Amino acid sequence: SLADPKVAVSTTVQVAYGTDVRALKPKLEAAMAEVPRVLDDPAPNCQLANFAADGMDLKLSFWVGDPENGQGNVRSDVNLAVLDLLNAQGVQIPYPQRVLRQSAP
């Protein structure tokens, strides 16, 4: 409503197939909650959104109570917190891998 300044913000991260998403989900939610502008209520949320060609897409959603201070900067802070967690946990962010076949001349 117009009286409620809370705004939902989301971002997406792709993790490699083989990642234990069930174990990672609460850790991602906790990492988002540590970002100062992210609200505790409603709590941050992580969902397995899609099975993509190179990995699994996770949708990360969180709320801020001060959208007048910008959304891109808090999304960046959340992305950095997520990246730090993924690196600390040894979770790979996949990148496209293509096989090139060359026929003999």
Buried (B, 14 or more C-beta within 10 A) or exposed (E): EEEEEEBEBBBEBBBEEEBEBEEBBEBBBBBBBEBEBBBEEEBBBBEBBEEEEEBBBBBBBBBBBEBEEEBEEBBEBBBEBBBEBBEEBEBBBBEEEEEEEEEEE
